[in-house]
């Protein structure tokens, strides 16, 4: 199954025909030997890169598999379905969608995910000489910035990119990007702890509540909990759990929106896959 799914981005795409309808129209036009109104003729850039090569380099599969995506009417460039294999585009300036989900084609854009260890400062440089995010990036550190923060002792997912628009949207409260954490805390939780956190707590900087909460494990004097919330306030998880009487001993962020830590080892950094970048675009309407 393709990682790309039907998507209607904000800003006018909702009123367009469905992907299936557009694909059928494009395929009918292709079978008749035409391009269809507003298709290849609109997208084609003389001297550009062949569309199937752009798709393959973005991680959509082999060149032949990407050719099939085009023939099947599943690829859009700047809002127009393209079905002709000879189409050339400018991947640095044109927007490409597969199954209506945008993919990253700009070779100068960098999208990384780090499993941050405890003790690392969430900055690209530190005047005190402490370990920081730049220590995990081999080059172009001056061009990269992190999406949000993790406090120094918190571990787990942190994203780094030079895509300013995506970064700003991911960090903006209006998009309510969920983050999931697992925390080891002191004490055994009361049965109503989850209900209290879901109902919300008034902190000194305002009201906040968790979207989801579950008890993972409990031993005498210790508990392990998992919680999801979309607030990005400073040390918010630690403050919430301390407020209900359970100070955090260890905290790990497992998920940031659609990006999941999975088996990525601590201290390791990797580029995001094309479908992961597409999922981030989708989450913020790009």
N, C-alpha and C positions, 0 to 999 in steps of 0.2 A: 504494500500500500504506500502511495506517495505521502511524504511528510507534509505536503502542501494541501491545504484544505480551503474550501470556499470562504471568501473573505469580502466584506464590504467596507472599505475604508471610509472614514468621514470625509465630507466635502464633495458630495455630488455623485459618488459611485453607487449609492443605494438605488437610484432610479434607473440605472442601466439594466439591460437584459441580463439574465443570469449567465454564468460562465458556460453552462451547457448550451443555452440558446445561442450565445455568440460563437461557440465552437462549431455548432451545427451549421450556422450561416457561413462561417469561414470555410468549412470543409466542403460545403456545397459549391461555393465560389471556386475553390481550388479544383474540384472535380470537373468544373466547366471550363477550366483553363484560365480563369480570371483571378484577380487579386481581391476583388470585393472592394466596396467603397471604403476609403480611408485605411487600407491595410498596408501592404508592403510599400506602396508609393509614398506614404506618409512617413514610414519608419526608416526607409533606406537612406544611408549616408554614403555617398561616393568616397571610396578610399578608407572606409571603416573596417571593422573586424566582422568576419562572418558570425552570424547570430549563433549557430550551433557551436562554434568554438568558444564564444563568450559563455554559453550555458555550461559547456564541459569544464571550462576553467573555474566556474563558480561552484563546481562539485555536484552538478545535476546528473552525472553519469558519463558514459562513453560518448564519443562524438556521434556515433550511430543512434544511440538512445536519445540524444538531444535532438537529432534530426527528426525522430519520430514524434517527439513532443511538439515540434513546430508543425509538422504535417497534420497532426491531430487537432490543431487549433487551440492548443493549451498555453500558448505563449503570446503575451502582449508586450508591445513596446510603445511607451508613451500613450497608453490607453487604446491602441489599435492592435487587433489580433493579426499576427503575421503567420502565413502558411507557406511562403516561398523560401526554399532553402538557400537561394542566392542572396538573401537580404544581408546587408552589412549595416552595422550600427556603431555608434560611438559610446562605448561602455562607461566613459567618464561623465557623460552629460545626459544620457537617455535612461529612462526608468524601465526596467524589465520585470514583468510579473509572470509567474508560472502558476496556473490554476488560481489566478487572481491574488496570489501572495507575492509581494515584492521580494526579489532576490538581490544580493549585493554583487555588483559587477565592477565597482570602482576599485581598480588595483591599488590605489593609494590609500584606501581606507583599511584600517586595522581594527579587528575585533578579537579581544582576548579574554579569557577567564582564568583567574588565579585562585587556587585553594590556599588562601592566606593562613600562615601559621600564627600562633599567638606570639606577641612581642614585636610584630612588624607594624610600623606606623603607616596609616593609609594616606601617604603623601608620596609625591615623586622625588622629593628630596627632604632631608632633615638636617637642620643646622646643628643639632646635638650629636649627629653621627649615628643615630640609631638605625637598625635595619628598616628599609622602606620599600615601597613597591618597585621602584626603579631597579633594585637589586635583582629582580626576577625578569627583567626585560633586557635583552641583549643589545638592542639598538633603538634609535628613534625615541628615546625616553622623553626628550623635550617636546615631542609632538603628541604624546599620549597623556590622557588624563583619566582619572578613575570616576566611575559612576557611583555617586554616593560614597559613604564611608562605612568602615567597620572600626570600632574602637580598638585600641592597641592589643588588648587581650582576647578579643573575639576572633574566632577562626572561620574559615569557609569562603564561600563565593564572593569574589569582587571582580567587577568587569572593568576592563581598560580599553579605551578606543581613542581614535582621533576624529570620530564622527560627532561633531559638536551638536548637531540637531538631534540626533538619536539620544545622546547623553543627556541633554537638557530635558527632553521629554520623559525619559525613564526616571529622572530625579524629580520631576514636577508632580506635586500632589494631585493634580486634576486627573492623571491617568491611573492612579491608585494601583500601582504595580505591587502585587503581593510578594512577600518574602517569608520563607519558612525557616524556622530555627529549631534546633534541639538544644535543650539546656539541662545541665546537671545542677540541681539546687539542694540547699540544705533543708532537712526536715521532710516529713511525710505530708503530702497535700491533703487538705480537707476535701470531702466529697463535692463540695460546691465551689471549689477553686476555679474550675473551668467555666461554670456559669457566671461567676463574678467577673472574670476577665472578658467573657463574651458580652456581658451587659455593659461593661465599660467602667473606667475609673477616672476620677478627676485628679490629674497631676498638677504640679505647680504651673506648667505651661499649657494646660488645657486638657480637655476630655479625650480619652483614647480607649479603644476596645480592640480585642483580637477577633479575627475572622473565624479561626478554627483553633481548637485546643484538644490535646489528648495526653493522657498519662501513659508513658512508654514503659516505665519500670519503677519499682519502689522497694527499697530495702530500709532497715532500721536507720533513721537519721538522714537518709538520702532519697531523692526522687529524680527521675529523668522524664522530662516533658517535651512535647513538640507543639509549637504554636505558629500560626500564620497570621500576619497582619500586613497592612499596606502603609502604615505610618513609617516615615523615614526620620523621625526625630532622634536626636542624639541619645544614645544608650537607652533607647525606649524599652527594649526587652528586659534589660537588667532592672530598670526602674519599676516596671510593672510587677515583676516577680518579687522584688524587694517590698513593694507596697502591700502585698498580701502575705508578707512574712517569710519569704523563701529566697534569700540572697543567692545569686548565681555563682557557682564555683567554676563552671566551664560552659562556654556558649559557642555554638557552631551554626553558621548559616548554610542550610542545605540547598535552598532554591532562591533564585532571584527571577521573578516572573516565570517564563518558560524554561529558563536555564537551570539544569539540575546538576548537582555535584557528582552523583553516582560514585564511580570507583576512582575518580581522579585523586591522586595521592597529594598529601599535604606538601606545600612548597612547589608544586608543579604548575606550570602555566601552559595553556594550549590555545590555538586559534579556534574560534567558534566555527561550527559547520555552517554551510550555506542555509540549511533549513532552520538552524538556531537563530541566525541573523534575521531570516525572514520572519520567524515567530516574534522576535523583538520588534521588528518594524510593524507587524500586525498589532501587537499589544498597544502601540502608541499611535496607530493610524497613519503610518507612513507608507 
